[in-house]
Amino acid sequence: MEIVHYPVMHKEVLENLPIPEGDSLMIDCTTGEGGHTSLFLSRYPSLRVMGIDRDSEIQKKAIERLSVFKERFQPVNAWFDDYLENAPSETADAILFDLGISMFHYVESDRGFSFRNDEPLDMRLNNSTGLSAADIVNGYSEESLADVIYKYGEERYSRRIARAIAEKREEGAIETSSQLADIIKASVPKEYRYGRIHPATRTFQALRIEVNKELDRITPSLENAIRVLKKGGRIAVITFHSLEDRKVKWFFKDEAGKENPRIRILTKKPIIPSEEEEKENPPSRSAKLRVVERI
């Protein structure tokens, strides 16, 4: 079994998400290949982890990887917001969210997450239901497509890109990630085409967020995570782009500022990866860790 995921800020997460002695429960809301969960189960011999993931393919990797821990790891195939909505109150000692997309999805999933590969344009974490990226690219109106690219990708050339997509799909359906990347690259100004990041980066991010409704899941999940957490327990959230981080930051700030707050913020400023980690794992550069405690 090949493991391609590097658990981001694992030292900082372990340090800021302490587990009480004795029988304890942690909910890993975004288990992925099980990197963070493996570290916690190894450190805390009495800990049990509920590992939530919507993607059954990546969950198979986690189940195999964590089989040495036997019944201490319990996988749950679900969206984390759905799971937390139905989880019993004050039962978890710690809750972890790593909101990034695993390297597995870019490297192995064959679902069009990466614009560097020629793969079916899907991007669904649960590829049995819902609209795929191809459905959106070929089915949304030009205006709606531009709005998605601007809102979720913060792409300044969203209108130009949407127009190019709309014109190209008249010739035939856009079905692969490389097809879409080429259309985007040809539609933007030359200086942007050869800039610091690939010109398709923001559009692909926007489509992935729209497909999986990623931002819509954050606030209700955090609301329920506080309810599910025991007093004295902690929630740790790792984000990877400004749209995610903004939602997490303001939710925690608003909740902690209430007249009868349920949490206190432990990270006034987010924790960021060390220079050493950034060198070893470049995708970690944009990561931010925020931690709160139930009071």
TASULHU-V746573 format. One record per pair of residues at least 4 apart in sequence whose ideal C-beta (glycine too) atoms are under 6 Angstrom apart, sorted by the first residue. I is the first residue (numbers start at 1). J is the second residue. D is the distance in Angstrom with one decimal. If there is no record, write none. Layout:
# TASULHU-V746573
I|J|D ; I|J|D
This chain:
# TASULHU-V746573
1|64|5.3 ; 3|33|5.5 ; 4|103|4.5 ; 4|104|5.5 ; 4|107|5.2 ; 5|32|5.3 ; 5|33|4.1 ; 5|35|5.2 ; 5|102|4.8 ; 5|103|5.3 ; 6|281|4.7 ; 7|35|3.1 ; 7|36|4.7 ; 8|238|5.9 ; 8|284|4.8 ; 8|287|5.0 ; 9|13|5.5 ; 9|273|5.5 ; 9|289|5.5 ; 10|39|5.5 ; 12|271|5.1 ; 12|289|5.7 ; 13|17|5.6 ; 13|236|5.8 ; 16|236|5.9 ; 16|291|4.7 ; 17|94|5.0 ; 17|234|5.5 ; 17|236|4.7 ; 19|24|5.2 ; 19|44|4.6 ; 19|47|5.5 ; 19|93|5.9 ; 19|94|5.9 ; 20|24|5.3 ; 20|93|5.7 ; 22|46|5.6 ; 23|46|5.6 ; 24|47|5.2 ; 24|93|4.3 ; 25|48|5.2 ; 25|92|5.2 ; 25|93|5.6 ; 26|40|5.9 ; 26|49|4.9 ; 26|94|4.5 ; 27|50|4.8 ; 27|92|5.0 ; 27|95|4.7 ; 28|37|4.8 ; 28|49|5.6 ; 28|51|5.0 ; 28|96|5.1 ; 29|52|5.0 ; 29|80|3.8 ; 29|97|4.8 ; 30|97|5.7 ; 30|98|4.7 ; 31|37|5.8 ; 31|51|3.7 ; 31|53|4.6 ; 31|62|5.1 ; 32|58|5.9 ; 32|102|4.3 ; 33|61|4.7 ; 33|62|5.6 ; 34|38|5.3 ; 34|62|3.6 ; 34|65|4.6 ; 34|66|4.9 ; 37|49|5.0 ; 37|51|5.6 ; 40|44|6.0 ; 40|47|6.0 ; 41|47|6.0 ; 41|69|4.7 ; 41|72|5.8 ; 48|72|5.2 ; 49|73|5.3 ; 50|74|5.4 ; 50|76|5.9 ; 51|73|6.0 ; 51|75|4.9 ; 52|76|5.0 ; 52|78|5.9 ; 52|80|4.8 ; 52|83|5.1 ; 53|59|4.6 ; 54|79|4.9 ; 54|125|4.7 ; 54|126|4.8 ; 55|125|4.6 ; 56|77|5.4 ; 58|104|5.1 ; 59|75|5.6 ; 59|77|5.9 ; 62|66|5.8 ; 63|75|5.4 ; 66|73|4.3 ; 69|73|4.8 ; 76|83|5.9 ; 78|82|5.2 ; 78|83|4.6 ; 80|221|5.6 ; 81|217|4.2 ; 81|220|5.2 ; 81|221|4.4 ; 84|221|5.4 ; 84|224|3.9 ; 84|225|5.7 ; 84|228|5.9 ; 85|224|5.5 ; 87|228|4.7 ; 89|227|5.1 ; 90|230|5.0 ; 92|228|5.2 ; 92|229|5.4 ; 93|230|5.8 ; 93|233|5.0 ; 94|233|5.7 ; 94|234|5.5 ; 95|225|4.9 ; 95|229|6.0 ; 95|235|4.7 ; 96|236|5.2 ; 97|237|4.5 ; 98|238|4.6 ; 99|239|5.2 ; 99|244|5.2 ; 100|240|4.3 ; 101|105|5.0 ; 103|107|5.4 ; 104|108|5.1 ; 105|109|4.6 ; 105|113|4.5 ; 106|113|5.1 ; 106|114|4.5 ; 110|119|5.1 ; 111|122|4.0 ; 111|123|5.9 ; 112|119|4.5 ; 112|120|5.6 ; 112|121|4.3 ; 112|122|5.1 ; 112|123|5.6 ; 112|177|3.9 ; 113|123|5.8 ; 115|177|5.6 ; 115|181|3.8 ; 115|200|4.2 ; 115|204|5.3 ; 118|176|5.4 ; 118|178|4.1 ; 119|177|5.0 ; 121|133|4.7 ; 121|134|4.1 ; 121|175|5.9 ; 121|176|5.7 ; 121|177|5.5 ; 122|127|5.8 ; 122|132|4.6 ; 123|133|4.1 ; 123|208|4.9 ; 123|211|4.6 ; 124|130|5.9 ; 124|132|5.7 ; 124|211|5.7 ; 125|212|5.2 ; 131|135|4.1 ; 131|136|5.7 ; 133|207|4.6 ; 133|211|5.4 ; 134|138|5.9 ; 134|175|5.9 ; 135|139|5.2 ; 136|140|5.2 ; 137|174|5.1 ; 138|169|5.3 ; 138|173|5.2 ; 138|174|6.0 ; 140|144|4.3 ; 140|145|4.4 ; 142|162|5.1 ; 142|166|4.1 ; 145|162|4.3 ; 146|158|4.7 ; 146|159|5.0 ; 146|162|3.6 ; 147|151|5.8 ; 148|152|5.8 ; 148|206|5.4 ; 148|210|5.0 ; 149|153|4.9 ; 149|155|4.9 ; 149|158|4.0 ; 149|161|5.9 ; 149|203|5.2 ; 149|206|4.7 ; 150|155|5.9 ; 150|158|3.8 ; 152|206|3.8 ; 152|209|4.2 ; 152|210|6.0 ; 153|202|3.6 ; 153|203|5.4 ; 153|205|5.1 ; 153|206|3.3 ; 155|202|4.0 ; 155|203|5.9 ; 157|161|5.5 ; 157|188|4.9 ; 160|187|5.1 ; 161|184|5.4 ; 161|187|5.2 ; 161|203|5.8 ; 164|183|5.4 ; 164|187|3.5 ; 165|183|5.9 ; 168|183|5.1 ; 169|174|5.4 ; 174|179|5.2 ; 174|180|5.5 ; 181|200|4.3 ; 184|199|5.6 ; 184|200|4.4 ; 184|203|5.5 ; 185|193|5.7 ; 185|199|5.3 ; 188|192|4.5 ; 188|193|5.5 ; 188|199|4.8 ; 192|199|5.7 ; 193|199|5.4 ; 197|201|4.7 ; 200|204|5.5 ; 209|214|4.6 ; 209|215|6.0 ; 217|221|5.5 ; 218|247|4.7 ; 219|251|5.7 ; 221|225|6.0 ; 222|251|5.1 ; 224|228|6.0 ; 225|235|5.3 ; 226|262|5.2 ; 229|233|4.2 ; 229|294|4.5 ; 231|294|5.3 ; 233|294|5.1 ; 234|291|5.8 ; 234|293|5.0 ; 235|292|5.3 ; 236|291|4.9 ; 237|248|5.0 ; 237|290|5.1 ; 238|287|5.6 ; 238|289|5.2 ; 239|244|3.9 ; 239|245|4.1 ; 239|248|5.8 ; 239|288|5.2 ; 240|286|5.1 ; 240|287|5.7 ; 242|246|5.8 ; 245|249|5.8 ; 245|288|5.2 ; 248|290|5.6 ; 250|254|6.0 ; 252|256|6.0 ; 252|265|5.6 ; 252|292|5.4 ; 255|263|5.5 ; 256|261|5.0 ; 256|263|5.5 ; 256|264|5.9 ; 256|265|5.1 ; 263|292|4.4 ; 263|294|5.9 ; 264|293|5.4 ; 264|295|5.4 ; 265|292|5.3 ; 266|291|4.5 ; 266|293|5.7 ; 267|271|5.8 ; 267|290|5.1 ; 267|291|4.9 ; 270|288|3.7 ; 270|289|5.9 ; 270|290|5.2 ; 271|289|4.1 ; 273|277|4.2 ; 273|278|5.3 ; 273|284|4.5 ; 273|287|5.6 ; 277|281|5.7 ; 277|284|5.4 ; 278|284|5.9 ; 278|285|5.0
